[in-house]
Amino acid sequence: MTADTPLDPQNSTDFRTVMAQYPTGVCAITSLSQDGAPLAMVVGTFSSVSLDPPLVGFFPAKTSSTWPLLAATGGFCVNVLALDQQALCRKLATKGEDRFAGVSWRPAPSGAPILEGVVAWIDCSIEQITEAGDHDLVLGRVCAMGVDTDHPPLLFLRGGYGQMT
């Protein structure tokens, strides 16, 4: 692969190779299930969308088993993970275990979990869900938010975690 050789956007490996050159922040999207149990999924596709009205967005995979449970709640809290929360990130991304075992959190105004030690949190109601290929585009209306620490955020780049220097 050289700078003069274009990659094929229809090839998923080539697409991932190119997109991995762009750093993303790492967020945990949380809510409470219909029976009150905490839910979480990790995304690297979070973005500010609009100032007026205040909207944010993220893109959960349609194959996610957690996303339908989160969507059914009508809202979510975005937790911007801190650099020192790599282990928490992995725990929340693991299937088949109690993701909240040993995880400290407090309720956002909506009741959704705000994870202890996050850089910032954004509590939202679901405004709109739009199909976007093999993902959904979720727009959330910001209802409450806060900054919890001045720690640097956790970033994902080229298949690994890191920070800006």
VEXKETI-208212 format. One record per residue (C-alpha): residue in one letter; chain; x, y, z. Coordinates in nm, 3 decimals, decimal comma, padded with zeros to 5 digits. Layout:
<pts>
PT|aa|ch|east|north|up
PT|A|A|X|Y|Z
...
</pts>
This chain:
<pts>
PT|aa|ch|east|north|up
PT|M|A|00,000|00,000|00,000
PT|T|A|00,145|00,335|-00,107
PT|A|A|00,013|00,690|-00,113
PT|D|A|-00,031|00,654|-00,490
PT|T|A|-00,244|00,340|-00,469
PT|P|A|-00,608|00,408|-00,385
PT|L|A|-00,778|00,158|-00,160
PT|D|A|-01,115|00,001|-00,243
PT|P|A|-01,402|00,150|-00,038
PT|Q|A|-01,608|-00,164|-00,112
PT|N|A|-01,347|-00,379|00,065
PT|S|A|-01,425|-00,373|00,438
PT|T|A|-01,058|-00,429|00,534
PT|D|A|-00,946|-00,134|00,320
PT|F|A|-01,228|00,081|00,459
PT|R|A|-01,129|-00,001|00,818
PT|T|A|-00,761|00,066|00,741
PT|V|A|-00,838|00,416|00,619
PT|M|A|-01,091|00,498|00,893
PT|A|A|-00,846|00,379|01,161
PT|Q|A|-00,626|00,677|01,072
PT|Y|A|-00,880|00,909|01,233
PT|P|A|-00,883|00,918|01,616
PT|T|A|-01,214|00,888|01,796
PT|G|A|-01,317|00,949|02,153
PT|V|A|-01,447|00,652|02,347
PT|C|A|-01,786|00,678|02,519
PT|A|A|-02,008|00,447|02,716
PT|I|A|-02,377|00,488|02,637
PT|T|A|-02,583|00,397|02,944
PT|S|A|-02,944|00,368|03,049
PT|L|A|-03,167|00,172|03,281
PT|S|A|-03,365|-00,120|03,140
PT|Q|A|-03,742|-00,144|03,178
PT|D|A|-03,682|-00,347|03,497
PT|G|A|-03,429|-00,096|03,637
PT|A|A|-03,108|-00,283|03,556
PT|P|A|-02,818|-00,071|03,427
PT|L|A|-02,729|-00,108|03,058
PT|A|A|-02,414|-00,001|02,874
PT|M|A|-02,252|-00,016|02,534
PT|V|A|-01,920|00,132|02,420
PT|V|A|-01,905|00,349|02,107
PT|G|A|-01,636|00,540|01,924
PT|T|A|-01,885|00,716|01,700
PT|F|A|-02,016|00,993|01,923
PT|S|A|-02,048|01,352|01,799
PT|S|A|-02,199|01,689|01,875
PT|V|A|-02,468|01,754|01,611
PT|S|A|-02,647|02,082|01,684
PT|L|A|-02,631|02,374|01,927
PT|D|A|-02,991|02,488|01,872
PT|P|A|-03,154|02,263|01,968
PT|P|A|-02,874|02,086|02,158
PT|L|A|-02,837|01,748|01,985
PT|V|A|-02,573|01,476|01,994
PT|G|A|-02,545|01,156|01,793
PT|F|A|-02,389|00,813|01,789
PT|F|A|-02,401|00,508|01,560
PT|P|A|-02,474|00,170|01,724
PT|A|A|-02,429|-00,139|01,507
PT|K|A|-02,752|-00,312|01,408
PT|T|A|-02,594|-00,637|01,530
PT|S|A|-02,563|-00,503|01,885
PT|S|A|-02,763|-00,702|02,139
PT|T|A|-02,758|-00,408|02,384
PT|W|A|-02,878|-00,136|02,146
PT|P|A|-03,241|-00,259|02,123
PT|L|A|-03,260|-00,262|02,505
PT|L|A|-03,120|00,091|02,524
PT|A|A|-03,348|00,215|02,244
PT|A|A|-03,654|00,083|02,428
PT|T|A|-03,579|00,311|02,726
PT|G|A|-03,630|00,630|02,524
PT|G|A|-03,313|00,791|02,653
PT|F|A|-02,946|00,748|02,731
PT|C|A|-02,648|00,905|02,903
PT|V|A|-02,321|00,951|02,715
PT|N|A|-02,022|00,894|02,943
PT|V|A|-01,697|01,033|02,796
PT|L|A|-01,438|00,786|02,923
PT|A|A|-01,110|00,909|03,073
PT|L|A|-00,767|00,787|02,967
PT|D|A|-00,736|00,577|03,285
PT|Q|A|-01,064|00,393|03,214
PT|Q|A|-00,939|00,143|02,956
PT|A|A|-01,022|-00,151|03,184
PT|L|A|-01,374|-00,015|03,237
PT|C|A|-01,411|00,027|02,862
PT|R|A|-01,318|-00,338|02,801
PT|K|A|-01,550|-00,454|03,082
PT|L|A|-01,848|-00,263|02,941
PT|A|A|-01,776|-00,395|02,590
PT|T|A|-01,766|-00,761|02,702
PT|K|A|-02,064|-00,979|02,618
PT|G|A|-02,211|-01,234|02,852
PT|E|A|-02,114|-01,096|03,192
PT|D|A|-02,253|-00,852|03,443
PT|R|A|-02,098|-00,537|03,297
PT|F|A|-02,179|-00,333|03,608
PT|A|A|-02,035|-00,571|03,869
PT|G|A|-01,799|-00,357|04,075
PT|V|A|-01,866|-00,044|03,867
PT|S|A|-01,945|00,272|04,064
PT|W|A|-02,208|00,504|03,922
PT|R|A|-02,467|00,760|04,019
PT|P|A|-02,795|00,843|03,845
PT|A|A|-02,821|01,123|03,590
PT|P|A|-03,140|01,332|03,607
PT|S|A|-03,304|01,068|03,383
PT|G|A|-03,183|00,788|03,610
PT|A|A|-02,932|00,658|03,354
PT|P|A|-02,590|00,571|03,499
PT|I|A|-02,316|00,834|03,515
PT|L|A|-02,000|00,627|03,555
PT|E|A|-01,759|00,729|03,829
PT|G|A|-01,445|00,899|03,695
PT|V|A|-01,569|00,997|03,348
PT|V|A|-01,448|01,319|03,189
PT|A|A|-01,800|01,439|03,110
PT|W|A|-02,157|01,313|03,081
PT|I|A|-02,451|01,409|02,861
PT|D|A|-02,803|01,295|02,955
PT|C|A|-03,038|01,273|02,656
PT|S|A|-03,380|01,173|02,535
PT|I|A|-03,395|00,994|02,201
PT|E|A|-03,498|01,246|01,936
PT|Q|A|-03,468|01,031|01,623
PT|I|A|-03,333|00,697|01,499
PT|T|A|-03,241|00,667|01,132
PT|E|A|-03,108|00,363|00,948
PT|A|A|-02,753|00,417|00,822
PT|G|A|-02,624|00,107|00,644
PT|D|A|-02,527|-00,158|00,898
PT|H|A|-02,569|00,093|01,182
PT|D|A|-02,839|00,324|01,314
PT|L|A|-02,790|00,698|01,355
PT|V|A|-02,925|00,796|01,696
PT|L|A|-02,993|01,163|01,764
PT|G|A|-03,033|01,258|02,127
PT|R|A|-03,174|01,582|02,266
PT|V|A|-02,949|01,698|02,548
PT|C|A|-03,146|01,738|02,871
PT|A|A|-02,861|01,770|03,123
PT|M|A|-02,482|01,750|03,119
PT|G|A|-02,172|01,800|03,327
PT|V|A|-01,794|01,785|03,341
PT|D|A|-01,666|01,555|03,615
PT|T|A|-01,286|01,556|03,586
PT|D|A|-01,007|01,732|03,403
PT|H|A|-00,843|01,399|03,313
PT|P|A|-00,763|01,355|02,944
PT|P|A|-01,021|01,157|02,744
PT|L|A|-00,963|00,804|02,622
PT|L|A|-00,896|00,797|02,246
PT|F|A|-00,897|00,510|01,997
PT|L|A|-00,655|00,519|01,701
PT|R|A|-00,514|00,252|01,470
PT|G|A|-00,657|-00,033|01,676
PT|G|A|-00,539|00,085|02,015
PT|Y|A|-00,609|00,324|02,301
PT|G|A|-00,416|00,641|02,364
PT|Q|A|-00,417|01,014|02,429
PT|M|A|-00,324|01,337|02,254
PT|T|A|00,031|01,458|02,308
</pts>
